[in-house]
Amino acid sequence: MKYGTPYVLRLLLLSFVFCLSSNSIFSQSAEESSNAVFQDWRFKYGEKGFEFRSGDNNYLLQVQSRLQFRFATPSDNDPYTFNDLNDNSNNVFKVNRSRLKVGGHAYKPWLKYYWEYDLGQSNLLDYRIMIERWDWLNIKVGQWKLEFSRERRISSGAQQTVDRSILNRAFTVDRQQGIELYGRLRTKGSLDFNYWVGVFTGNGRGARENDDKSLMYFGRLQWNMFGENIGFKSSDLSIHQKPAAIIALAGVTNRSPYTRFSSSGGGFLEEFEEQNPGQYRIHQANLETALVYKGFSWQSEFHWKNIDDRVNSQQTKLNGFYFQAGYLAHQSLHWWPQPLEIAARYAKFTPNTLQDYYLDELTLAFNWFFKGHRNKLTMEISEFDLETADVGIKDEFRFRIQWDISI
């Protein structure tokens, strides 16, 4: 689904007019002049960009843009085959992401909306309405990134490394269209849980119709071990003085022509180029952990995926995992610069458990926070090892540096 720049400008204008006109219709008496609608509105620049807020706080419009400038050598792609290792030899400088984000609430503070547009690819990525009146029960409808994977759910602008691990391509559920129930269930003891349950079309971002009668079903249960939901974040920029940690289990089942998803929509993994309606029944699960404490952060994911090819009567099992940690070392080293974070990640991907085929990634990264994740410089070096039984082992190093800024 692609949209030109005039379409984006119209969306932005309509969002602003929507807030203003709604406030005028529902909050102003008939005797007031049309200019009175502007008298109670406040304008400021906040954490989510430029904000327009009504005096009664029933209406809020937030507008933010984000740019991501990247240099990579010998290339910017993750290698998945030996041909990738042989062919990746082109240095590249690019504007990797350019986003426009609009969000806020209307009528009531608990009736929220959000949409995000990719200016570089001319794609409408997110558009959703959220009813968040109670902690224990909320409703979301529209299109967004499912909460299946922590790594994918964290914004590309809030990663500890330049980008996500080698697991993301094969295991992300990415953006889907549907409806979801979610909330937080708490007691005075150690029982503190977040949950997400949703039903989706299952054909990825921008899908206008379903290929068969099957839908995607998704669920996630998260235990907040010490009574704090740390959210989908990576670095411990707030410097937690008490430990906060989560353990989560998520699962997805879907039937469609696709074996993978991305911000471009439905796609295919290697050896699954054939795409027929309802051809692939996919079951997948993710076990996830995360911890933050005194500048230290940790996260991990263990993925399992089964692809049942209903046309060719074949089943393929994939698995993979990663461990990632970061530390703001000024917490223990007095000479360490306060804005500097060091992070490391190890990931392993097995595209078919019946074959001797393994891909490993080892990444070391440094973040310099000018203004948290909203304005930061990231430098990383990665090593990729690809091993097969017939060819052997081949490795490659990659260097990348990136400036990410939100305005």
Order of alpha helices (4+ residues) and beta strands (2+ residues): alpha-beta-beta-beta-alpha-beta-beta-beta-beta-alpha-alpha-beta-beta-beta-beta-beta-beta-beta-beta-beta-beta-beta-beta-beta
